[in-house]
Amino acid sequence: MIPFPKNTFWVLLVSLGAASRALAVSAPLDSSVHLQADRIEYLRDQALVTAKGRVHLTQDQITLFCDSLRYDTAAKEVDAIGHVVFQNGTQEIDADEMTFNTGTQEGKAVNAKTTVPPWICTGAEIQFKDKKIVVKDARATSCDYALDYDHYHLQAGTLTFYEGDYMTAENLVLYIGKVPVFYFPFFAISTKNTQFPFSISVGNSGYLGNYALVSTSYLINPKSYGALYADYFSNTGIGLGLRHEIALGDFSTLSLYGYRIQEKNTGNVRWESRVRGRSEEHTSELQSHHD
């Protein structure tokens, strides 16, 4: 053991003799942070620690693995590069690079992936702060297939997860396969349960081919609400629809419906629309079809 003055750094090197290579270097950096790697160097005049090869840093519930690491002991800043895996309790982030402060326990990861059940998220950048995760240039899905085979995904400029509460999204686009079907400038959903904001049904039939049927409900106020539909049929085309309900009174409702599909083979556009009035006493309906 090579002792250094109090409150600095010490290193323990284990070797098997002159003919063997170093197995590991272990170093407690302060009372809560411990570092282990194939090689560790300490530049005392710069208050800088570098580590290379099978790097393993621990602090309380936090565990960090990477290929190489720089640790500024004065600023408590960690720069990790190569096959980065960051674990904090149930949270895990995989990334190419990461910066992390052992004092604030906040950081940023580049080209990263994380899971916030039921969402699997990737992004050009993931920032993690106290009880909040921000994903930039984000892609999220609950489908664990490879990218080319997942049934659907969400693409967003920014996704923000608030711990145990809700998720918000800016400039959100819903994709069915590789086809964009819905756009929302802003979107929010509770993460307290695993119910999805969209209903998705996929399958195959001889006439339609492979298909994906997607719907999502919305609420403007208790008297104005509805649903949006986006359907993909590999043989016939893409259909878009809207149903909107307006409560006119306690016992009467006006229902509006429209659906449009452009046929894949002919390029023809077909429309269907319907207006229906319902009351406690009677129902009236007006329908139209256009090819």
C-alpha positions in Angstrom: 0.0 0.0 0.0 1.3 3.5 -0.9 -0.1 6.1 1.5 -0.8 9.7 0.5 -1.6 12.6 2.8 -5.1 12.6 4.4 -8.2 13.3 2.2 -6.3 12.5 -1.0 -5.9 9.2 -2.8 -4.3 5.8 -2.4 -3.8 2.8 -4.7 -3.5 -0.9 -4.0 -1.9 -2.9 -6.7 -2.1 -6.7 -6.8 0.4 -8.7 -8.9 1.4 -12.3 -9.3 5.1 -11.7 -9.7 7.6 -10.3 -12.3 6.3 -12.6 -15.0 2.6 -11.9 -14.5 0.4 -8.9 -15.5 -1.6 -6.7 -13.1 -5.0 -8.1 -12.3 -6.8 -5.1 -10.9 -6.2 -1.7 -9.2 -8.6 -0.6 -6.5 -8.9 2.9 -5.1 -11.4 4.6 -2.7 -11.6 8.2 -4.0 -13.5 9.5 -1.0 -15.8 8.2 1.7 -18.5 7.2 -0.7 -16.9 6.7 -4.2 -14.8 3.6 -5.0 -13.0 3.0 -8.3 -11.5 -0.2 -9.8 -9.8 -0.8 -13.2 -7.0 -2.5 -14.9 -4.9 0.6 -14.6 -5.4 3.7 -12.5 -3.2 6.9 -12.5 -3.4 9.8 -10.1 -2.2 13.3 -11.1 -2.0 14.9 -7.7 -1.1 18.4 -8.9 -4.2 18.4 -11.3 -6.5 16.6 -8.8 -7.2 14.2 -11.7 -7.7 10.4 -11.7 -7.6 8.4 -14.9 -8.7 4.8 -15.3 -8.5 2.3 -18.2 -9.7 -1.2 -18.8 -12.7 -2.8 -17.1 -13.5 0.3 -15.2 -15.9 -0.1 -12.3 -17.1 2.9 -10.1 -19.5 2.6 -7.2 -21.2 5.2 -5.0 -24.1 4.2 -2.7 -26.7 2.7 -5.1 -24.9 3.9 -8.2 -22.7 1.6 -10.3 -20.8 2.7 -13.4 -19.0 0.4 -15.9 -17.0 1.7 -18.9 -13.8 1.3 -20.9 -12.0 4.4 -19.7 -12.7 7.2 -17.2 -11.4 10.6 -16.0 -12.4 11.8 -12.6 -11.8 15.4 -11.4 -11.6 15.0 -7.6 -12.0 18.7 -7.0 -15.1 19.3 -9.2 -16.3 15.7 -8.6 -16.9 15.3 -12.4 -16.7 11.9 -14.0 -16.2 11.5 -17.8 -16.8 7.9 -18.9 -16.1 6.6 -22.5 -16.8 3.4 -24.2 -19.5 0.8 -23.4 -20.9 2.8 -20.6 -23.5 1.2 -18.3 -24.9 3.4 -15.5 -27.1 1.9 -12.9 -28.9 3.8 -10.1 -31.4 1.6 -8.2 -33.8 0.4 -10.9 -32.7 2.9 -13.5 -30.2 1.8 -16.1 -28.6 3.8 -19.0 -26.4 2.3 -21.7 -24.4 4.9 -23.7 -21.3 5.6 -25.7 -20.2 8.5 -23.4 -21.4 9.9 -20.1 -20.5 12.8 -17.8 -21.6 12.5 -14.2 -21.2 14.5 -11.0 -20.7 12.4 -7.9 -21.8 15.3 -5.7 -25.2 16.2 -7.3 -25.6 12.7 -8.9 -26.7 14.4 -12.1 -25.3 13.8 -15.6 -25.7 13.5 -19.3 -25.3 10.5 -21.6 -24.6 10.5 -25.4 -26.1 8.0 -27.9 -27.9 6.4 -25.0 -30.7 3.9 -24.2 -32.8 3.6 -21.1 -35.9 1.8 -19.9 -38.8 3.6 -18.1 -41.4 0.8 -17.9 -43.2 0.2 -20.1 -41.1 2.4 -22.4 -37.8 1.5 -24.1 -36.2 4.8 -25.0 -33.1 5.7 -27.1 -31.9 9.2 -27.8 -29.0 11.3 -29.0 -28.7 12.6 -25.5 -30.2 11.6 -22.1 -30.0 14.0 -19.2 -30.7 12.6 -15.7 -31.5 14.9 -12.9 -33.2 14.7 -9.5 -36.3 12.5 -10.2 -36.4 13.5 -13.9 -35.0 12.0 -17.1 -34.9 14.1 -20.3 -34.4 12.4 -23.6 -33.4 14.5 -26.7 -34.1 13.3 -30.3 -36.0 10.5 -28.6 -37.4 7.2 -29.9 -39.7 5.2 -27.5 -41.6 2.0 -27.8 -42.9 -0.8 -25.7 -42.1 -3.3 -28.5 -38.8 -5.1 -27.8 -38.3 -6.3 -31.4 -35.4 -5.1 -33.5 -35.8 -1.6 -35.0 -36.8 -2.9 -38.5 -39.5 -5.1 -37.0 -41.2 -3.2 -34.2 -44.9 -2.7 -34.6 -44.9 1.0 -33.6 -42.8 3.6 -32.0 -42.9 7.3 -30.9 -40.5 9.8 -32.2 -40.1 13.1 -30.3 -37.9 16.1 -30.1 -37.9 15.8 -26.3 -39.3 13.2 -23.9 -39.4 14.0 -20.2 -40.1 11.3 -17.6 -41.0 12.5 -14.1 -40.3 9.8 -11.5 -43.3 7.8 -10.6 -45.7 10.4 -12.1 -46.0 11.2 -15.8 -44.3 11.5 -19.2 -44.4 14.6 -21.5 -43.4 14.8 -25.1 -42.8 17.7 -27.5 -43.2 17.3 -31.3 -44.4 13.7 -31.0 -45.0 11.6 -34.0 -46.5 8.1 -33.8 -45.2 5.6 -36.4 -46.8 2.3 -37.4 -43.9 0.4 -38.7 -42.1 3.1 -40.8 -45.2 5.1 -41.6 -46.0 8.3 -39.6 -49.7 8.4 -38.7 -50.2 11.0 -35.9 -48.5 14.2 -34.9 -48.9 16.0 -31.5 -47.1 19.3 -30.8 -47.4 18.4 -27.1 -48.4 15.2 -25.3 -48.6 14.0 -21.7 -49.5 10.6 -20.1 -49.4 9.2 -16.6 -46.7 6.6 -16.0 -48.4 5.3 -12.8 -49.9 2.5 -14.8 -48.9 0.6 -17.9 -51.9 1.4 -20.0 -50.9 2.8 -23.4 -52.2 6.0 -24.9 -52.9 4.1 -28.1 -54.9 1.0 -28.9 -53.0 -1.1 -31.5 -54.2 -4.2 -33.3 -52.1 -6.0 -35.9 -52.8 -9.1 -38.1 -53.1 -10.5 -41.6 -55.9 -11.3 -44.0 -56.0 -12.4 -47.6 -57.7 -9.3 -48.8 -56.1 -6.6 -46.6 -52.6 -8.2 -46.3 -50.7 -7.3 -43.2 -52.5 -4.6 -41.3 -52.1 -2.4 -38.2 -55.2 -0.6 -36.7 -54.4 2.3 -34.3 -56.7 4.5 -32.3 -56.3 7.1 -29.6 -58.9 8.9 -27.5 -58.8 12.6 -26.6 -60.8 14.8 -24.3 -61.2 18.6 -24.9 -63.7 18.9 -22.0 -66.5 16.7 -20.5 -68.9 17.7 -23.3 -66.4 17.5 -26.2 -64.4 14.4 -26.9 -63.6 11.8 -29.5 -61.0 9.4 -31.1 -58.6 9.4 -33.9 -57.9 6.4 -36.2 -55.0 5.5 -38.4 -55.0 2.2 -40.2 -52.3 0.6 -42.4 -53.2 -2.2 -44.9 -50.3 -3.5 -47.0 -52.6 -4.5 -49.9 -55.1 -1.5 -49.9 -53.4 1.5 -48.4 -53.5 3.9 -45.4 -56.8 5.0 -43.8 -57.3 8.0 -41.4 -60.4 8.7 -39.4 -62.0 10.9 -36.8 -65.0 10.5 -34.5 -66.1 13.4 -32.4 -68.9 13.6 -29.8 -70.5 16.8 -28.6 -72.9 16.7 -25.7 -75.8 19.1 -26.5 -77.6 18.5 -23.2 -78.1 15.9 -20.5 -79.9 13.5 -22.9 -78.7 14.5 -26.4 -75.5 14.1 -28.3 -74.2 15.1 -31.8 -71.8 12.5 -33.3 -69.5 13.4 -36.2 -67.5 10.7 -38.1 -65.2 10.8 -41.1 -62.8 8.3 -42.7 -60.5 8.6 -45.7 -58.4 5.9 -47.4 -56.2 6.2 -50.5 -56.1 2.9 -52.3 -52.6 1.6 -52.9 -53.2 0.0 -56.3 -55.4 2.6 -58.1 -54.4 5.8 -56.2 -58.2 6.6 -55.7 -59.3 8.4 -52.6 -62.4 7.2 -50.8 -64.3 9.2 -48.2 -67.0 8.2 -45.8 -68.7 10.7 -43.5 -71.6 10.5 -41.0 -73.5 12.9 -38.8 -75.7 11.4 -36.2 -77.9 13.1 -33.6 -79.1 11.2 -30.6 -81.5 12.1 -27.9 -83.6 10.3 -25.3 -86.5 10.1 -27.7 -85.1 9.5 -31.2 -82.0 9.2 -33.4 -81.4 10.8 -36.8 -78.5 10.1 -39.1 -77.1 11.5 -42.3 -74.4 9.5 -44.2 -72.4 10.2 -47.3 -69.8 8.2 -49.4 -67.4 9.6 -51.9 -65.0 7.8 -54.3 
